[in-house]
Amino acid sequence: MPWFRKKTATPAPTIPESLRLTGTLDLQSAAGEGDKPATFKLTAYTGKPMRVAGFMDPVIIDLAGAKFDKPATPVIADHDTTKRIGHTTRQAVTATEIVAEGVVSSSMGIAHGFVKDAKAGFPFQCSVGADVIEGSYVEPGATVTVNGAEHKGPLIVAKQTLIRELSITVLGADNRTSALAASKPNPLTPEDGTMPTDLQAERVAAINAALTPPPDGWNAEFVHEVETLRSAAIAGDVSTADLITRVRNLTELQARRAEYPVAGGPAIHSLQGVSDFRVLEAALAEHVGLNTERHYGAETADFAHRIGVTSVMECARHACRVGGKDPVWRSKDAVLKAAFSMAEFTSLLENIAGKSLLDAYNAFPSAARQIARKLSANDFKDHTGIRLTGDSAFQKVGKDGEIKHGTLADQSYTYSVATYGRMFGVDRQSIINDDLDGLKDLPQLIGRGAAVALEELFWALVIANTGNFFHATNSNLLTGAGSALSATSLGNAVKLFLEQTDTQGKPIGVTPRFACVPPALKVTADELYASRVFNTATAGTTDVDERKVPSANTFFGKYEPLTAPWIGAAGLSGGSDTAWYLFGDPADVACFGLAYLDNQEVPTIEENPQPFNKLGMEWRGYLDFGVCQLDHRGGVKSAGA
């Protein structure tokens, strides 16, 4: 069963989002005298099913979900924005109807002609033009309660609509409506429909002068607001002083928006919908907590914020609308199918997922990525790296000007990368239930999972101590009770680190930078790093009142503490709550290396529909990396016992 049925056998086009439903019109003269224009009252809609041209099934607006776009709604002829008649001054959506009062505020000839024809008794009808935000289809034989009454299908229900304009028409969707002519002459124009009186002309001229546009003219988004202000000023609803102030504000707003950076080319947006996938992506990015202004620019972020996206279905409907696949008359399954059939939509989801994943991956407190040197592999084979060593110290140049050759040697190390990944699925029920948590949480979960896998692999290598990497022979291991983390043992570890020598037996001059500890030693490490003094209580360190005497902490601000749960007793096999490490800057002398395939340091995330026998979506993430030992001189281990 299609969601709408066209009268002809030709393929059905996309249903326009603008509904044009007919009501009644009552045109009246102004109650006062002078230059006041003609006024009118109209019932734009009575809450009943209506026949919309081109479709066999009736359409009904659910008044509970209908609202006006602006306080003053334009009144035009035949839904043509170039044929202005006036604007509303009062309007309301009640439980049973859409009503409005207004004024014939346009100076166009069609407005004067409308007044004359209506006075003469021409049976005008009126119509409402509305953007459909959400709709549904009632199958033949099924019933639905709308606007306090039960209606039987087939029926199209406009569940959420935004009323953009009211139109005066000759023939509307409901041929039972009629328009009543004015009983008094129109004071706005003479009987022949020519220009207004001199007094009115002077007033219009003053208003036009107050509407001086910016040097580059009004942008398209401000033209309607300026025209609405002009109509309200002519009708006397806005004073000239207030008009000048409001126009000045519009000018300043246009100037500010002109300073917004434009990313990805120009785009036109509306508050009722999304005009391009970039705005939709930014709206979705805001929902999942990303910095939209940084990623998309101020203007796009502004539109995205005002639009807002709070559900998968809402996101899919916007995508269908942007992609020319109107979602209003489709079931939820059909909307999802249409949305996911568009490459732009799936790419949008991948972009959001990628940014969420990257944020989660980078936010993970990784000690490994701070300690290790980054290496690159172009495939999954074993790679051999070369580390140059030798006598590189400068020597004094003699009178003969000869610079002597240094001696070089090389030390090799091997490394390789492998693929690590995980897959998660979001079932159809979660998507239908408008649950965005999957889209928000799964990429973050995948990003965090990649960081955890990397951390575990790294610290497993450190703990394994392959080839006695940390050993007394290498002068990088402290053992015994004196190695427990304290100011004394930290000083001893620093001493070992600074005494490291090159292949020529000369000091390498590398300073430790990080102190890596298990959770059990975090407080002690933080105190050694952040405390300016120690309060001691040993012999000779108390005053006459037996109070502790402070002594300076020489380690204040040095050897930044990094907590690694994997090296603790509750972490990986072989972990210890007493062992801790000192590492240098990996840009100088690095103990360990982290290798990535083609320098890709962050995980990749991809989405796909689940297999044919399942309903829903799947997300997978993967990262190609490996770890290796580089140089024992870049670190010191303290066993702590």
C-alpha positions, 0 to 999 in steps of 0.5 A: 500500500503506497503512502499516498495515491495519485489520481493518474497512473503516472509515477507519483512525484514527491508530495510537496511539504506545503498543504493548502487547505481551504476555509472561510473569509469574512472581509470587513471595512475598518471600524474607524475613519481616516486612513485606516485600511480594510480589515478582515476575519477568516476561518482558515481551517475547521479541523475536518478532512479536506480534499487536496488537489492531485490526491485521492485520499483526504488530508486532515491537519491535527490541530494539536500539532499545528502552530503559526510560524510568526506573530504576523502571518503574511496573507497573499493571493493563491499561495504566490509570495509575489502577490501580497494582500496583507497580514494578520494582526491576531491569529490562533489555533484552537481545538477545532479551527484555525482563525485569524484577523488581519489588515489589507496592508499591501499597496499592490494593485492586486490588494486593491482589486481584492478589496473592490471585488470582495465588496462587490460580493465575489465569493473568495475562499481562503487557504492555509499554507503550512510546512508539514514537519511530520505526517502519517497514513491511515490505512483504508478501514482503520480509524484514527481520532483527530481534532476530537472526532473519529475519522476512517481511513484512507486518510493522510494526517498532518501530525505536526505543521507550521503555518507559514502563510494564508492565501486568498483563493478563487477555488480552494480544496473545500467548495463549501467555503465562501467570502463575505463582501465588505459593507463599507467603502475601503478608506485605504484607496479611492474608489478607482483603486489608484494611489492612496491619499496625499496624507497616506502617501506622505506616511508611506514615503516616511516609512520607506525612508526609514527602511534604508537598506545596508550598502550591499542590500538586504540578504534574502533571509531579511527581506521578508522581515523588512516587508513585514515591518513595512506592512505593520508600520503602514497599518499603524501597528508599529511606530516610525521610531520603533521601525527605525530601531528594529531596522537598525537591529536587522542591519547589525545582525546582517553585518554580524552574520557576514563575518561568520566563516563559511565552510563548504560553500554557501547554503540557505537554511530555514528554522523549519527544516534543514536545507543541506546535509552539513547543517543536519550533520552539525545538528546531530554533532551538537546532540552528541556533545561535539564542538559544532562551531569548531568543526563546522563554523559559527553560522552552520553551528547557529542554524544547527542549534536552532534546528536541533535533532533529538532522535534517529527518526527526526534525523532520518526525516530531515535527511529524506527531505534534503535528499528529495525523498519526502518523508511525511507520508511514509511509515517509520520503516520506509523513512529509515530505508529511504534515509539509509539508501542515500550515501550522503546520510550514511556518510554523515553518520560516519562523520559524526561517529568518527568525530565522537570516536576520536574525542573518546579515543583522545580523552582516554588517559593513555600513558602509553601514547605519552611514553612511546615513540611513534613508528610507521609501518607500510604493511603487516610484515616484520620491520627492522628499525635502525638506531644510530649510536657512537661517539658524536661529541664535538672535539676541538678543531686544531690549527690545521682546521681539520674536523675529525670523523666521529664513529658510528654504530647501529643497533637494530630493533624489530616491530610489526603491526596487527589489526585490532577491532570490535563490532557493535549493533543497534537493533531496529527497535532502538532506532524505531524508539527514537533512541539516539544513544546508540549513535552517541554512545557506540562510537565513543565505546569503540574509541575507548575500546581502541585506547584500552587495547593499545594500552593493554598491549603496551603494558603487557610488553613492559611487564614481560621485560623481554630479554631482561630489558630492565636489569642491573646489567643495564643499570636501569633496575632498582630492587629491595625495600629501598626501591619503594616509592619515596623521596629517597627512592625517587632520588636513587632512580633519577641518579640511575637514569642520569648515569646512563652511558652510550656505547662509548661509556659516556653519559647520554645526558637524558633527563627523566620526564614521567613517573609511571605508577600503579593506582596504589602509588598514585597519591604518593606520586602526586604528593612528590610532584605537587607538594612544595614541602614535606613535613618530617617527624624523624629525630632532629626534625621537630621543634620544642613543641614536637611539631613537624618541621617542613623541609623543601621538596626538591622534586616539586613540579618534576617527573610528571606522574602517570597512573597506569592501572595495567601495571598494578596487581589488579591489572595484567598478569605479572602486575605489581602494586609496588613497582613503578617506572621513570621514563624520558621524553620519547622524542629524545631517548625512548624505551618503547615504540608504538607502530601504526599502519601508514601513520594512522594513529586513530581508529577507523569507524564504519557503519553498515546495515546488519545482515539480511536475517537481522534488522538494524545497523552495525558499527565496527571500529579497527586500528592497526598498531603494534608495540616494541622495545627500543632502548633500555637507556630511556627508562628505569624500573623500581621493583618497590620491594 
